[in-house]
């Protein structure tokens, strides 16, 4: 992706170097694999955060400022540029439908973080909290993408941010609220099926973002393939085969690799909201 020298979003908050103490009940002991297994066994990703709301938590700064490495600085700047590009895209898309787009905040953190949805650790991976309209990201997840998920490349990283922004778009459109209202009205298996539809729609919206980026001539050769590789790597079937050796379709919460790639591709080809109703 051609991002060097482009405008960075002003909606980036850096919380690295902070630690949660006193009264926080969180999931900081959960590693990435444990969190993934929880979700694949039927758990809703936000449940892990909501579990932490039993007690309040507060921040205490480490002494001194966080010292980022040159690689981290590049990743931070890249993330800020990608977020800015999503702002351009969704302001445009919303305006075409007579709506107003409200920009989310990207919170970069290390270790663990307090959101309005609760406390989460870096091992939880990137997530969107609808209660505070923030995307939470530990930059080390980009290394996880490269080494654990075999999904390298800058546009694989852009896909991650665009997917979480997709959840923000769902929140603004009222889709996320309707989804969470189903929790007490349907069985766990039915709720998992709705969760898959929700995640596939976020993949579609990430594809819409990529469509606009392509039209601005910001994609390098191979960028689309990088995003498709990332979408495939985080399919429920692929992760279950890798972590437990077999798949349990009724426990899927994000969709298969084929589904995730398919909906991302469709958003990329269509480039608007008209064909992104995965719930039908």
Residue pairs with C-beta under 8 A, 6 or more apart in sequence:
1 82
1 154
1 155
1 158
1 213
1 218
1 219
1 220
1 223
2 217
2 218
2 219
2 220
3 78
3 81
3 82
3 154
3 218
6 81
6 84
6 85
7 81
7 84
8 77
8 80
8 81
8 83
8 84
9 80
9 81
9 83
9 84
9 87
9 103
9 106
11 83
11 87
11 103
11 104
11 105
11 106
12 76
12 79
12 80
12 83
12 105
12 106
12 107
12 108
13 105
13 106
13 107
13 108
13 134
14 66
14 76
14 108
15 59
15 107
15 108
15 109
15 110
15 113
16 66
16 68
16 108
16 109
16 110
17 61
17 62
17 64
17 65
17 66
17 110
18 59
18 60
18 61
18 62
18 109
18 111
18 113
19 59
19 60
19 62
19 111
19 112
20 26
20 28
20 57
20 58
20 59
20 60
20 112
20 113
20 114
20 119
21 57
21 58
21 60
22 57
22 58
22 60
23 55
23 56
23 57
23 58
24 52
24 55
24 56
24 57
24 58
24 114
24 119
25 51
25 52
25 54
25 55
25 57
25 119
26 52
26 57
26 112
26 118
26 119
26 120
26 121
27 35
27 48
27 49
27 51
27 52
27 119
27 120
27 121
27 124
28 111
28 112
28 119
28 121
29 121
30 38
30 48
30 121
30 123
30 124
31 123
32 123
32 124
32 125
32 144
32 148
33 243
34 123
35 48
35 123
35 124
35 125
36 239
36 243
37 243
37 244
38 48
39 45
39 48
39 253
39 254
40 236
40 239
40 240
40 243
40 244
40 248
40 251
40 252
40 253
41 248
41 251
42 188
42 189
42 192
42 250
42 251
42 253
43 253
44 183
44 191
44 195
44 253
45 127
45 253
46 117
46 127
46 129
46 180
48 118
48 120
48 124
49 115
49 117
49 118
49 119
49 120
49 127
49 129
50 117
50 118
51 118
52 118
52 119
52 120
53 117
53 118
57 114
57 119
58 114
59 114
66 110
68 76
72 139
75 139
75 142
75 157
76 108
76 139
78 154
78 157
78 158
79 106
79 108
79 137
79 139
79 157
79 161
80 106
82 157
82 158
82 161
82 162
83 106
83 135
83 161
83 165
85 209
85 212
85 213
85 218
86 161
86 162
86 165
86 209
87 101
87 103
88 212
89 208
89 209
89 212
89 213
90 101
90 165
90 169
90 209
91 101
92 212
93 101
93 208
93 272
93 273
94 100
94 101
94 172
95 101
96 272
97 273
99 172
101 172
102 133
102 172
104 128
104 133
104 134
104 135
104 165
104 168
105 132
105 133
105 134
105 135
106 134
106 135
106 137
106 161
107 113
107 115
107 134
107 135
107 136
107 137
108 137
108 138
108 139
109 122
109 136
109 137
109 138
110 122
110 138
110 139
110 140
111 121
111 122
112 119
112 120
112 121
112 122
113 119
113 120
113 121
113 136
115 127
115 129
115 131
115 132
115 134
115 136
116 129
116 131
116 132
116 134
117 127
117 129
117 130
117 131
117 132
120 127
120 136
122 138
122 140
122 141
125 141
125 144
126 135
126 136
126 137
126 138
126 141
126 160
126 161
126 164
127 135
127 136
127 164
128 134
128 135
128 136
128 164
128 165
128 167
128 168
128 171
129 136
130 167
130 168
130 171
130 176
130 177
130 180
133 168
133 171
135 161
135 164
135 165
135 168
137 160
137 161
137 164
141 160
142 157
142 160
145 151
145 152
145 156
145 157
145 160
145 230
145 233
146 152
149 230
149 233
149 234
150 229
150 233
151 226
151 229
151 230
151 232
151 233
151 234
152 226
153 222
153 223
153 226
153 229
153 230
154 223
154 226
155 210
155 219
155 220
155 222
155 223
155 224
155 226
155 227
156 226
156 227
156 229
156 230
158 210
158 213
158 223
158 227
159 206
159 210
159 226
159 227
159 230
159 231
159 264
160 230
162 205
162 206
162 209
162 210
163 202
163 203
163 205
163 206
164 202
165 205
165 206
165 209
166 201
166 202
166 203
166 204
166 205
166 206
166 209
167 176
167 202
169 205
170 176
170 179
170 198
170 201
170 202
170 205
171 177
175 198
175 201
176 198
179 194
179 195
179 198
182 190
182 191
182 194
183 191
186 194
189 250
192 250
192 251
192 252
192 253
194 279
195 253
195 254
196 236
196 252
196 253
196 254
196 255
196 259
197 278
197 279
198 278
199 253
199 254
199 255
199 260
200 254
200 255
200 259
200 260
200 263
200 278
201 263
201 276
201 277
201 278
201 279
203 231
203 255
203 260
203 263
203 264
203 267
204 263
204 264
204 266
204 267
204 275
204 276
204 278
205 267
205 276
206 227
206 264
206 267
207 263
207 264
207 265
207 266
207 267
207 268
207 269
207 270
208 267
208 268
208 270
208 271
208 272
208 273
208 276
209 267
210 219
210 223
210 224
210 227
210 264
210 267
210 268
211 267
211 268
211 269
211 270
211 271
212 271
213 219
214 224
214 268
215 271
224 268
227 264
228 261
228 264
228 265
231 257
231 260
231 261
231 264
232 238
232 257
232 258
232 260
232 261
233 257
234 254
234 257
234 260
235 254
235 255
235 256
235 257
235 258
235 259
235 260
235 261
236 247
236 251
236 252
236 253
236 254
236 255
236 256
237 247
237 249
237 252
237 256
237 257
238 256
238 257
240 246
240 247
240 248
240 251
241 247
254 260
255 263
263 276
263 278
266 275
266 276
267 276
270 276
